[in-house]
Amino acid sequence: MFGIFGICGLLVFMLARPQEYVEVLQRLPMLYLCCAGAVGGLLLDVKLRRIDPRPVPITRWVIYFMLWALLSSALKAGPALKANVIELSILFVVFATIAHGVQSVRAFRVVAATVMVVCLFLTLVCIHQGLQDNSCIISDPENPGEGTPDGRPCDLSDACYGHDAEPGAEYMCEKAGLFGTYSIEDRVRYRGQLHDPNELGMTICIGAFAMLIAFANQRRRPATVVLAALASAAVFYCVLLTQSRGATLVFALVAGVYAVRRYGLTGIILAGVAALPILALGGRSGDKADASTQLRYEAWFEGFQMWKQSPIYGVGPRQFVEHHYMTAHNSYVLSLAETGLVGLVLFICMLFLTVKTCIRGVIDLEGVPGARPAQVWGMAILSSFAGMLFSINTLSFSYHTVLWIFLGLGGAWVSMVRAHKPDFEVKITGRDLFFIVAGCTVYAAVILPLFVRFKT
């Protein structure tokens, strides 16, 4: 399949972002070139009849969400409209090329392996960062998460402002890592969209740990299982270095989905017991953690106020920070505030349909000859979404690349199943839509205001 090269290129350049620190790549618009390659390859595959041109069911809801976001942006975003159009277009290309250009088990494995390898690369880079001693770093105010270490050791940032300091420079005392990365408050992180430790931790859990389990389940060879176990241990260690409570729980949730699948209700109890020592190991505590939590609650309250001011269209995509000094730190609040109740409903529809499809598929394919690979990857997507749906309750992930990559993988899984079972189709029924609309309405009008009023 010709589109696979552009798709894998998009995954590498969006997650690892080598174009930001490899000089030769900075001379080319790599992201746009990969988008063109992915779209061109997809069209060529369709023309040569190498793939089924039928859209997967979730595509309709993605288009609805994108059109509503564009309408909201046109009405509310003002000068940010052009940037929003470009961003939403790229996200749609990422979703559509993965969902419709990956239709065989082999192609799915290639894309899943690319996600896994890139996330393991992020894991190793951040482990290296976490093992370094603190040093004085000149921060780059124009590029968050980037800085230049000057080689001087330090214990506190005040020690960096000595006679050897650069005039006018802003210093931080942190752990300097590879590729211009550095920690924040001794919490490891990457760069670009993954400069937040919480987002990094969640991404490597769903992008590396879940995929490692799938590859180990598919092959079930001793060497593969051992390598997967060692790599999973590295992922968990990196999660501990992020000091992210949410990411620690995501790691437990990914494993918990497999326990529930194997042992049923007993698996829920086993997963809960097994998660206790994991949760005890990870995450911050103390005054800083409490202050961070309180700031999130305040952001949720502001998001509710934005929705009250514009309940239909919201304040426009990427406009939350124009009304509040920090982002929402909650994807559901962010969607409600920026695109209104309709936008939240469409956002939930995309997530709901992906989860429903995987559950139905894993169950319906039970005992079907030759369907085991599809079941394995269905469980991988399901476990990833279980962790992500929990984690984005404290992350602004509505327009995050990682979310749209996994929405694409969910669509690709449907395309892969259709190659062997053409009648496989899972849709949002009228009853589903009623409960989604009712749930979103109750959340916006009752649950959210009561919660933030109690917490703030």
KOLZA-456433 format. One line per 5 residues: number of its first residue (from 1); their letters; for each residue x, y, z of C-alpha. Coordinates in nm, 2 decimals, decimal comma, always signed. Example, Ala and Ser with C-alpha at 12.3 -4.5 7.8 and 13.67 -1.06 7.14 Angstrom:
// residues 2
1> AS> +1,23 -0,45 +0,78; +1,37 -0,11 +0,71
//
This chain:
// residues 456
1> MFGIF> +0,00 +0,00 +0,00; +0,15 +0,33 -0,11; +0,00 +0,54 +0,16; +0,18 +0,35 +0,44; +0,50 +0,54 +0,38
6> GICGL> +0,34 +0,88 +0,43; +0,14 +0,76 +0,73; +0,45 +0,63 +0,91; +0,63 +0,95 +0,82; +0,35 +1,15 +0,98
11> LVFML> +0,37 +0,95 +1,29; +0,74 +1,00 +1,33; +0,74 +1,37 +1,25; +0,44 +1,45 +1,47; +0,55 +1,25 +1,78
16> ARPQE> +0,93 +1,24 +1,78; +0,96 +1,58 +1,59; +1,32 +1,52 +1,45; +1,27 +1,82 +1,22; +1,31 +2,04 +1,53
21> YVEVL> +1,66 +1,93 +1,62; +1,81 +1,78 +1,30; +1,94 +2,07 +1,10; +1,90 +1,92 +0,75; +1,53 +1,84 +0,82
26> QRLPM> +1,47 +2,20 +0,91; +1,51 +2,31 +0,55; +1,21 +2,11 +0,44; +0,84 +2,13 +0,54; +0,85 +1,77 +0,65
31> LYLCC> +0,50 +1,77 +0,81; +0,34 +1,90 +0,49; +0,54 +1,66 +0,28; +0,43 +1,36 +0,48; +0,07 +1,48 +0,47
36> AGAVG> +0,09 +1,50 +0,09; +0,26 +1,16 +0,07; -0,01 +1,00 +0,29; -0,30 +1,16 +0,10; -0,14 +1,09 -0,24
41> GLLLD> -0,06 +0,73 -0,15; -0,42 +0,68 -0,03; -0,57 +0,81 -0,35; -0,33 +0,59 -0,55; -0,43 +0,29 -0,35
46> VKLRR> -0,80 +0,37 -0,42; -0,73 +0,41 -0,79; -0,55 +0,08 -0,81; -0,82 -0,09 -0,61; -0,58 -0,20 -0,34
51> IDPRP> -0,81 -0,08 -0,07; -1,18 -0,06 +0,00; -1,30 +0,30 -0,06; -1,59 +0,27 +0,18; -1,56 +0,51 +0,47
56> VPITR> -1,57 +0,36 +0,82; -1,86 +0,45 +1,04; -1,67 +0,69 +1,27; -1,57 +0,90 +0,97; -1,92 +1,06 +0,96
61> WVIYF> -1,89 +1,18 +1,32; -1,53 +1,31 +1,26; -1,66 +1,51 +0,97; -1,95 +1,64 +1,18; -1,71 +1,75 +1,46
66> MLWAL> -1,47 +1,91 +1,22; -1,74 +2,11 +1,04; -1,89 +2,22 +1,37; -1,54 +2,32 +1,49; -1,48 +2,52 +1,17
71> LSSAL> -1,82 +2,69 +1,21; -1,75 +2,78 +1,57; -1,41 +2,90 +1,47; -1,55 +3,12 +1,19; -1,80 +3,28 +1,42
76> KAGPA> -1,58 +3,31 +1,73; -1,21 +3,27 +1,67; -1,15 +3,58 +1,46; -0,79 +3,61 +1,36; -0,72 +3,26 +1,47
81> LKANV> -0,95 +3,11 +1,20; -0,67 +3,05 +0,95; -0,45 +2,87 +1,20; -0,75 +2,66 +1,31; -0,83 +2,56 +0,96
86> IELSI> -0,48 +2,45 +0,90; -0,46 +2,26 +1,23; -0,80 +2,09 +1,18; -0,71 +1,99 +0,82; -0,39 +1,83 +0,94
91> LFVVF> -0,57 +1,64 +1,21; -0,83 +1,52 +0,96; -0,56 +1,40 +0,72; -0,39 +1,21 +1,01; -0,72 +1,04 +1,10
96> ATIAH> -0,85 +0,97 +0,75; -0,53 +0,83 +0,60; -0,48 +0,59 +0,90; -0,84 +0,49 +0,92; -0,89 +0,43 +0,54
101> GVQSV> -0,53 +0,36 +0,42; -0,45 +0,08 +0,66; -0,68 -0,22 +0,58; -0,47 -0,53 +0,61; -0,33 -0,71 +0,92
106> RAFRV> +0,03 -0,66 +0,79; -0,03 -0,28 +0,73; -0,19 -0,24 +1,07; +0,11 -0,41 +1,23; +0,35 -0,18 +1,05
111> VAATV> +0,16 +0,13 +1,17; +0,12 -0,01 +1,52; +0,49 -0,09 +1,53; +0,58 +0,26 +1,42; +0,38 +0,41 +1,70
116> MVVCL> +0,53 +0,16 +1,95; +0,89 +0,23 +1,84; +0,85 +0,60 +1,84; +0,70 +0,59 +2,19; +0,98 +0,36 +2,31
121> FLTLV> +1,23 +0,62 +2,17; +1,05 +0,89 +2,37; +1,08 +0,66 +2,67; +1,45 +0,61 +2,64; +1,52 +0,98 +2,58
126> CIHQG> +1,33 +1,07 +2,89; +1,49 +0,80 +3,10; +1,83 +0,94 +3,00; +1,70 +1,29 +3,10; +1,58 +1,17 +3,44
131> LQDNS> +1,92 +1,01 +3,52; +2,11 +1,34 +3,47; +2,23 +1,57 +3,74; +2,07 +1,92 +3,76; +2,25 +2,19 +3,56
136> CIISD> +2,19 +2,55 +3,47; +1,97 +2,58 +3,16; +1,90 +2,88 +2,95; +1,53 +2,85 +2,87; +1,39 +2,94 +2,52
141> PENPG> +1,08 +3,15 +2,59; +0,96 +3,11 +2,23; +0,98 +2,72 +2,24; +0,84 +2,57 +2,56; +1,03 +2,27 +2,67
146> EGTPD> +1,35 +2,36 +2,50; +1,66 +2,50 +2,65; +2,04 +2,51 +2,63; +2,25 +2,38 +2,92; +2,56 +2,59 +2,99
151> GRPCD> +2,74 +2,31 +3,18; +2,73 +2,45 +3,53; +2,59 +2,23 +3,80; +2,33 +2,37 +4,04; +2,09 +2,29 +4,32
156> LSDAC> +1,86 +2,59 +4,28; +1,80 +2,82 +3,99; +1,93 +3,12 +4,20; +2,28 +2,96 +4,17; +2,27 +3,01 +3,79
161> YGHDA> +2,26 +3,39 +3,81; +2,62 +3,43 +3,90; +2,90 +3,62 +3,73; +2,91 +3,35 +3,46; +2,55 +3,40 +3,36
166> EPGAE> +2,45 +3,53 +3,02; +2,31 +3,89 +3,05; +1,93 +3,90 +3,03; +1,90 +3,52 +3,01; +1,63 +3,33 +3,20
171> YMCEK> +1,78 +3,03 +3,38; +1,63 +2,71 +3,52; +1,80 +2,45 +3,73; +1,68 +2,12 +3,58; +1,79 +1,79 +3,43
176> AGLFG> +1,92 +1,85 +3,08; +1,84 +1,57 +2,83; +1,90 +1,49 +2,47; +1,77 +1,70 +2,17; +1,74 +2,02 +2,37
181> TYSIE> +1,50 +1,88 +2,62; +1,50 +1,94 +3,00; +1,28 +1,85 +3,29; +1,04 +2,07 +3,47; +1,05 +2,06 +3,85
186> DRVRY> +1,25 +1,74 +3,81; +0,97 +1,58 +3,61; +1,09 +1,44 +3,28; +0,92 +1,55 +2,96; +0,98 +1,56 +2,58
191> RGQLH> +0,92 +1,86 +2,35; +0,65 +1,98 +2,11; +0,30 +1,86 +2,21; +0,46 +1,62 +2,46; +0,64 +1,89 +2,67
196> DPNEL> +0,39 +1,83 +2,95; +0,49 +1,53 +3,17; +0,13 +1,42 +3,21; +0,08 +1,40 +2,84; +0,41 +1,23 +2,78
201> GMTIC> +0,33 +0,97 +3,05; -0,01 +0,89 +2,91; +0,12 +0,87 +2,55; +0,39 +0,62 +2,62; +0,14 +0,40 +2,82
206> IGAFA> -0,11 +0,38 +2,53; +0,14 +0,40 +2,25; +0,41 +0,17 +2,38; +0,28 -0,05 +2,67; -0,05 -0,14 +2,50
211> MLIAF> +0,12 -0,22 +2,17; +0,39 -0,43 +2,35; +0,12 -0,64 +2,50; -0,05 -0,69 +2,16; +0,28 -0,80 +1,99
216> ANQRR> +0,35 -1,03 +2,28; +0,00 -1,18 +2,26; +0,02 -1,22 +1,88; +0,35 -1,40 +1,86; +0,36 -1,57 +2,21
221> RPATV> +0,73 -1,66 +2,16; +0,95 -1,66 +2,48; +1,19 -1,41 +2,33; +0,91 -1,18 +2,23; +0,74 -1,20 +2,57
226> VLAAL> +1,07 -1,13 +2,75; +1,15 -0,83 +2,53; +0,80 -0,70 +2,57; +0,83 -0,73 +2,95; +1,16 -0,55 +2,97
231> ASAAV> +1,03 -0,27 +2,74; +0,72 -0,24 +2,95; +0,93 -0,21 +3,26; +1,12 +0,08 +3,09; +0,79 +0,24 +3,01
236> FYCVL> +0,67 +0,21 +3,37; +1,00 +0,35 +3,50; +0,97 +0,65 +3,27; +0,61 +0,70 +3,39; +0,75 +0,72 +3,75
241> LTQSR> +1,00 +0,98 +3,63; +0,72 +1,19 +3,50; +0,57 +1,19 +3,85; +0,23 +1,19 +3,69; -0,05 +1,04 +3,90
246> GATLV> -0,27 +1,02 +3,60; -0,02 +0,84 +3,38; +0,04 +0,58 +3,66; -0,33 +0,50 +3,67; -0,34 +0,48 +3,28
251> FALVA> -0,06 +0,22 +3,30; -0,28 +0,02 +3,55; -0,59 +0,07 +3,34; -0,43 -0,07 +3,02; -0,33 -0,38 +3,21
256> GVYAV> -0,66 -0,39 +3,38; -0,86 -0,42 +3,06; -0,68 -0,74 +2,98; -0,75 -0,87 +3,33; -1,12 -0,80 +3,29
261> RRYGL> -1,12 -0,96 +2,94; -0,96 -1,28 +3,08; -1,12 -1,31 +3,42; -1,45 -1,11 +3,39; -1,58 -0,96 +3,71
266> TGIIL> -1,30 -1,13 +3,90; -1,06 -0,95 +3,68; -1,19 -0,61 +3,80; -1,11 -0,71 +4,16; -0,77 -0,85 +4,06
271> AGVAA> -0,69 -0,54 +3,86; -0,79 -0,31 +4,15; -0,57 -0,50 +4,40; -0,28 -0,51 +4,15; -0,31 -0,14 +4,09
276> LPILA> -0,27 -0,03 +4,45; +0,11 -0,08 +4,47; +0,15 +0,08 +4,13; -0,05 +0,39 +4,23; +0,16 +0,40 +4,56
281> LGGRS> +0,48 +0,43 +4,36; +0,39 +0,70 +4,11; +0,26 +1,06 +4,12; +0,33 +1,38 +4,30; +0,20 +1,47 +4,65
286> GDKAD> +0,22 +1,76 +4,88; +0,15 +2,13 +4,84; +0,25 +2,16 +4,48; +0,03 +1,87 +4,37; -0,26 +2,02 +4,57
291> ASTQL> -0,21 +2,36 +4,42; -0,20 +2,21 +4,07; -0,53 +2,03 +4,13; -0,69 +2,35 +4,26; -0,58 +2,54 +3,95
296> RYEAW> -0,74 +2,28 +3,73; -1,07 +2,32 +3,92; -1,06 +2,69 +3,87; -1,00 +2,64 +3,49; -1,30 +2,40 +3,48
301> FEGFQ> -1,51 +2,67 +3,65; -1,39 +2,93 +3,39; -1,48 +2,68 +3,11; -1,83 +2,65 +3,25; -1,86 +3,02 +3,25
306> MWKQS> -1,75 +3,04 +2,89; -2,01 +2,78 +2,79; -2,28 +2,98 +2,98; -2,19 +3,29 +2,77; -2,21 +3,10 +2,44
311> PIYGV> -2,39 +2,77 +2,49; -2,44 +2,69 +2,12; -2,11 +2,77 +1,95; -1,87 +2,81 +2,25; -1,59 +3,06 +2,24
316> GPRQF> -1,42 +2,89 +1,94; -1,14 +2,63 +1,90; -0,81 +2,73 +2,06; -0,98 +3,03 +2,23; -0,99 +2,90 +2,58
321> VEHHY> -0,66 +3,06 +2,67; -0,78 +3,39 +2,53; -1,04 +3,40 +2,81; -0,83 +3,24 +3,09; -0,46 +3,24 +3,16
326> MTAHN> -0,43 +2,86 +3,14; -0,59 +2,59 +2,94; -0,88 +2,38 +3,06; -0,68 +2,07 +3,16; -1,00 +1,87 +3,08
331> SYVLS> -1,09 +1,77 +2,72; -1,46 +1,74 +2,80; -1,47 +2,09 +2,96; -1,25 +2,22 +2,67; -1,49 +2,09 +2,40
336> LAETG> -1,79 +2,23 +2,59; -1,63 +2,57 +2,64; -1,49 +2,60 +2,28; -1,75 +2,44 +2,07; -2,06 +2,44 +2,29
341> LVGLV> -2,29 +2,15 +2,38; -2,32 +2,03 +2,02; -1,94 +2,01 +1,99; -1,92 +1,81 +2,32; -2,19 +1,57 +2,19
346> LFICM> -2,00 +1,52 +1,86; -1,67 +1,47 +2,05; -1,82 +1,21 +2,28; -1,98 +1,04 +1,98; -1,64 +0,98 +1,82
351> LFLTV> -1,50 +0,83 +2,14; -1,81 +0,63 +2,22; -1,83 +0,47 +1,87; -1,46 +0,37 +1,88; -1,50 +0,20 +2,21
356> KTCIR> -1,83 +0,04 +2,11; -1,68 -0,09 +1,79; -1,39 -0,25 +1,96; -1,60 -0,42 +2,23; -1,85 -0,55 +1,97
361> GVIDL> -1,57 -0,67 +1,74; -1,37 -0,85 +2,00; -1,69 -1,03 +2,12; -1,83 -1,11 +1,77; -1,50 -1,24 +1,64
366> EGVPG> -1,47 -1,49 +1,92; -1,43 -1,84 +1,77; -1,42 -1,71 +1,41; -1,14 -1,89 +1,22; -0,85 -1,67 +1,14
371> ARPAQ> -0,98 -1,38 +1,35; -0,73 -1,40 +1,63; -0,50 -1,12 +1,50; -0,80 -0,89 +1,47; -0,90 -0,97 +1,83
376> VWGMA> -0,55 -0,90 +1,96; -0,54 -0,56 +1,80; -0,89 -0,48 +1,90; -0,79 -0,54 +2,26; -0,49 -0,31 +2,21
381> ILSSF> -0,71 -0,03 +2,09; -0,97 -0,09 +2,36; -0,71 -0,08 +2,64; -0,55 +0,23 +2,49; -0,89 +0,41 +2,49
386> AGMLF> -0,97 +0,29 +2,84; -0,66 +0,47 +2,97; -0,69 +0,77 +2,74; -1,06 +0,84 +2,82; -0,97 +0,85 +3,19
391> SINTL> -0,66 +1,06 +3,14; -0,81 +1,33 +2,92; -1,04 +1,42 +3,20; -0,73 +1,62 +3,33; -0,57 +1,70 +3,00
396> SFSYH> -0,65 +1,93 +2,71; -0,65 +1,67 +2,44; -0,94 +1,76 +2,21; -0,71 +1,87 +1,93; -0,40 +1,67 +2,03
401> TVLWI> -0,22 +1,47 +1,77; -0,21 +1,15 +1,98; -0,59 +1,15 +2,02; -0,65 +1,17 +1,64; -0,38 +0,91 +1,57
406> FLGLG> -0,57 +0,66 +1,80; -0,90 +0,76 +1,65; -0,74 +0,67 +1,31; -0,62 +0,34 +1,45; -0,97 +0,26 +1,57
411> GAWVS> -1,10 +0,33 +1,22; -0,81 +0,12 +1,07; -0,91 -0,17 +1,29; -1,26 -0,16 +1,14; -1,11 -0,15 +0,79
416> MVRAH> -0,89 -0,45 +0,87; -1,18 -0,65 +1,01; -1,39 -0,57 +0,70; -1,12 -0,72 +0,47; -1,22 -1,06 +0,62
421> KPDFE> -1,58 -0,98 +0,73; -1,73 -0,73 +0,48; -2,06 -0,70 +0,67; -1,89 -0,58 +0,99; -2,06 -0,25 +1,08
426> VKITG> -2,12 -0,09 +1,42; -2,30 +0,24 +1,43; -2,44 +0,48 +1,68; -2,81 +0,40 +1,72; -3,09 +0,65 +1,80
431> RDLFF> -3,09 +0,51 +2,15; -2,72 +0,56 +2,18; -2,75 +0,92 +2,06; -3,03 +1,00 +2,30; -2,83 +0,88 +2,60
436> IVAGC> -2,52 +1,07 +2,48; -2,71 +1,40 +2,43; -2,88 +1,35 +2,77; -2,55 +1,26 +2,94; -2,38 +1,56 +2,79
441> TVYAA> -2,66 +1,79 +2,89; -2,67 +1,67 +3,25; -2,29 +1,70 +3,26; -2,29 +2,06 +3,14; -2,59 +2,18 +3,33
446> VILPL> -2,57 +1,99 +3,65; -2,26 +1,78 +3,72; -1,99 +2,03 +3,61; -2,13 +2,34 +3,79; -2,20 +2,14 +4,11
451> FVRFK> -1,86 +1,99 +4,11; -1,66 +2,31 +4,05; -1,88 +2,50 +4,30; -1,80 +2,24 +4,56; -1,43 +2,23 +4,48
456> T> -1,37 +2,60 +4,44
//
